[in-house]
Amino acid sequence: MGKMKKSHNIIDSIGNTPLIRLQNVTKGIKARVFVKPEYLNPGGSVKDRMALQIINDAEEKGSLKKGMTIIESTGSGNTGIGLAMIAAVKGYKTIFTMPDKNSLEKINILKAYGAEVIVCPTNVPPDDPKSYYKVAERLAREIPGAFFTGQYHNPSNPKAHYLSTGPEIWKQTKGKIDYFFAGMGTGGTISGTGKFLKEKGSTTVVGVDPHGSIYTDYFREKKIIDAAKTYLIEGIGEDFIPQTIDFSFIDDVVQVSDKEAYLMARRLGREEGILVGSSSGAAVAGALKYLHLKKVTRDIIVVILLPDSGRSYLSKIFNDEWMQQQGFLVSDNYDKTSVLQV
């Protein structure tokens, strides 16, 4: 028997997630399509990487010290979960604000790590005092000893993926990756990973964006055309342009609807045994749609990043009644609609 691999603490197990080839939802696609399941990180999402980088960098600079309180506005809840997990190990208090469209599971997970959670309205502009962005900023100003992690403008966000996610994918594909697909939330994941892959080779980087987000128009027109509209997909898309997204490392953008994302998430569970959330469903739906529209026929390697697990969405994506209420299912029967037919 080999030596048992040991970790000093849970933080040591962040990163080094595998690549898994899709077998069933990709029928009709010639490319070899792999997914990178970031829900295998200990906090359950890709945000563990960024959370660790932010905390480590802040400690190194001396801006985060023992006894301080970490505050963040966490759109999907995943950044908060990553920060809360690491803070529990390191002994920091945590306070998180989040929009009310998030699942109850995520709120309860944050509380399980000892965090205080403040739920804010989703349907307000980002500069509204009631928005989860502004509430977090206000708390960071008012609470003594507060450290605002600021995932939407902190350079440690894309840095985390430049130093970890990008190199992992490059090594796992032996440098032969042709396409990389990822949803765009703060933009840190796609920007940091994309930067590394482009410095190493000629990978085409494609961002996946929900209908209703401002990213697609901004990417194509270089300006905000219209205000963001409400959508259900959690964790990706934005109603403003964060400092952590760098469009120079993104070659193209593909949009997906709520229905496409949610149905694909269900298909991944039932056909691939991969239980993921709506942003992961969006990433796969967007990638397959893009490959189909581009008529990709040669044998290429595609990697799609899956941000988090479906276990945080049991009351939504995998709840037939909720899906019917949203108009995504016409009955309680398994809807195997292909994203290429939607």
N, C-alpha and C positions, 0 to 999 in steps of 0.2 A: 504493500500500500504506500501511496505517496504521502508527503507531509500534508497535514491539515492546514488549509488556508485560514488564517486568523485575521480579524480586523480589530483595531484598537477600540473603535466605536462605530456606530451606524454610519457616520459620515464617510468612513473609508470605503463604503460600498457604492458610493455615487459614481456613475459612469460605467464605461465598458459594456454597454448593452449590445445585444447581438443583431445581426441582420437575418431576417426570415423571408424566404421566397413565397410569394402568393401563388396559389395553385388553381383556385376556382373562380374568384371574382374577375380574374384577368383573362378569361377565355376570349379568344378573338384578338388578343394583343400579342404581337410577336416578341416584344421585348421581354427580357428577364426582369421582373419587377420584385424588388425586395422592400420590406418595411423595417424600420428601426424602432422597436417598441420601447419608448422611453418610460413607459409605466413600470418597467422593471427596476427603475431607480427606487431607493428605499422610501422616498416620500411620495412615490407614485406618478411622477411626471418629469418632463424635461427641465422644468424650472428648478429642480434640485441643483443642477449644474451652475446656473446663474446665481442662485441664492448663496451657494458656498463661495463662489468667486467674489461676490459683493462683500460678504462678511469678512473673508480673509483679507481682501484688499483694504477694507476699512480698518481692520485691526492693525494691519501693517503700517498704515498711515497714522494711526493713533486717534482717528475720528470716532472709533467705536471702542469703548472701554467697559470693564466690569461694572455692573450695576446700572447700565443704561437700558433704555427701552427702545426696541426696534419697531418702527412704524412704516407701513406700506399700504398703498392702494392696490388691491389685487383683483384684477378683472375677472379671471376665471376661478380664482381661489387657489390655483396651483402654486403661484409664487409665494403666497402666504403660507401654504402648507410646507414648502421647502424651507422657508425662513424659520417657521415655527419649530420644525423638527430639529434644525441645526441649533437654534436658540435654546431648545430644551437641553441639549447636550452641553452647550457652552454656558448656560446659566443666565441668559438674557430674558427680560420680559418682552412680550410682543402685543401689539395692537394692530388690527387690520380693518380696513374699510373695503367693502365689496358691493357690487350692484345687486339689486334684488332679483335679477333673473337667474342667479345661480341656484344650484340644487341645495336642498337642505342637508344632503350628505356632506357637502364640502364645508358648510358652516360647522357641522358637528365634528368633523375631522379636525378643523382648526382649534375648536374648543378642547378636543381630546389632547392636543399638544400643549394646552394651557394658555392659549391665546384669547385675548378679548376681541370680539368681532362686532363691527358696527355696519349694519346693512343700510345702504343708501338707494335712492330711486334711480332706475336705469334711464328712464325717459326724460332726462334733463341734459342741457348742453354741458360740455366738459368744463366750461368756466363758471358754471352755476355754483354758488356756495354750497348747495346740497349734494353736488356730484361727489362720487366716492374719491375722485382725484383731489378736489378742493378740501373735503373734510379731513383727509389724511394730512394735507399740507398744513391746515390750521392746527391740527393736533400736534404736529411736529414743532410748530412754533410755540404753542402754549404749554406743553408738558416739559418740565425740567428734566434734563438728561435724556432727551429724545434723540434718536438717530433715524433720519428718514432715508430709507434705502434708495428710493427714487428709480425704480426699474425702467421708467420711460425715458430717462436721460442719463443714467449711470453707464459710463463706458465699460464697466466691469461686466455688463450684460452681454454684449457681443463678444467681448474678450473671452468669456467662459467657453463659448462655442468655437472660437478660433483656436483655443488651446486644447479643447477636448473633443467635441463632436466632430469637427472637420477632420482632424487627424485619425480618429477612430474609423470613420467611413472610408477614408483614403486607404488605410491599412487593410480594412476588411474586404475591399473590392480590388486590392492590389493595384490601386491607381487607375482602374479601368472604368470608373463611373462616368456615364454619359449624361444622365439627367439627375438632378436633385430637386425634389418637391418638398415644400414646407409651407404651412400656414403662416400668415403674417399677423402677429399681435403687436407686441412691443417692437418686433422686427429684429431683436437681438439674435435669435436662433438662426434665421435665414441669412442675416448679414454676416455674422461671425463665421458660420459654417461655409457660406458662399465665398467669403474672402479667402479662406484657407484653400478650398477646392480650386478656385481660379488661379491662385498663385502656384498651385501644383500642376494644373493641367487645363483642359478646355471644357470642363463640365458646364452644361447649360443649367442654370438655376432658375426655377419657376416658382413664383409665389402663388399661394391659393388664398382667395379672398371671398368672403360672403357677400351676396347681394345685399346692399344697404350700407356697406362700408365705403369710406372715401378713398381707400388705397388704389383701386383700379383706375379711377379717373385721374388721380394724382400721378400715377405711374405713366399713363398715356398722354396726358395733357400738361404735365408739370405744374399743375395748379389744382386747387380744390374747386370743383365745378358746382357741387351742390352739398347741402348738409347731409350728414349721415341719417339713415332711416333705421327703424327698429328691425332687428333680426334675432333669431333664437340661438344660433350657434354660439357656444361659449368659448372664450379664450383667444379668438382671432378676429381680425377686422378692427377698424378704429374709426373714431369720429374726430381725430386730430392727427397730426404727424409728429410722432415721438422723435427725439434726438437719437434714439438707438437704432433706427432703421436707415440703412444706406442703400439706396436704389442702384448705385453704380455696380453692385454685386448681384443684381437681379436682372435676368435677361427678359423675362416675360411674366405675365400674370394671367391666371385663369380664375373665373368666378364660378361659384356654386350657390345653389339655393339651399334653404333650410331643409327642404324635403330630400334633396339629393344627399346631403350630408347625413341626415338621420337614417335614411333607408340604407345607405352604405354601411353605417356603423352597425346596424342590425345584421346585414349580410356578412360582415367580417366575423361577427360572433358565431353565426349559424353555419357559415360555409368554410371559414378558415380557423375557427376556434380561437380567434383573437378578439378579446372583449375590450372595446375602446370607446372613447367619448366622441362628441359631435365634431370637435376640431380634427380628430383623426379620420372620422368618416368623410369630412370635407376634403382633407388632404388626398385620400385615396380616390374619392369621386372626381376631384379636380384633375388629378394626375391621369386617370384613365380617360377622362373626357379629352384632355389635352393631347394625349398620345393618339387617340382615335381621330380627332380633328386634323392633326398633323400627318395622319396616315403613315405613322412610323411602322415600317415593315422589316427593317433589318434587325439582327440580333444585337440589341444594345442592353446596357445595364442601367436600371433605374432604381433609385433609392428614395423612398418616401418616409418622412419622419412622422411618427405617431406620438403626439404629445402626452396623452394620458390614458388612464384606464376607464372602462365603462362602468366600473363599480361605483363611481361617483354620480352616475346618471340612471340608476335603477328606477327611480321614480319618474323618469322622463323617457329617454330613448327606448328603454326596455319595458315600458308600461304601455300595454296596448290601448288602454282607455285614454291615457294622455295623448298618445300618438293619434288616435281617432279624433280627439277634440281639436287637434291642430290641423286636421285634414290630411295627415300623412298616410293614414291607413283607412281603407274603406270597410274593413272588417277585422276581426281578430285573427284571421288566417295569416300565415307567414307571407309577407309581400316580398317576392323575389324579383321585383322590377329591376332591370339592369340600368345602371346610371347612363349607359349609352343610349337608352331608349327614352329617357326622361326629357 
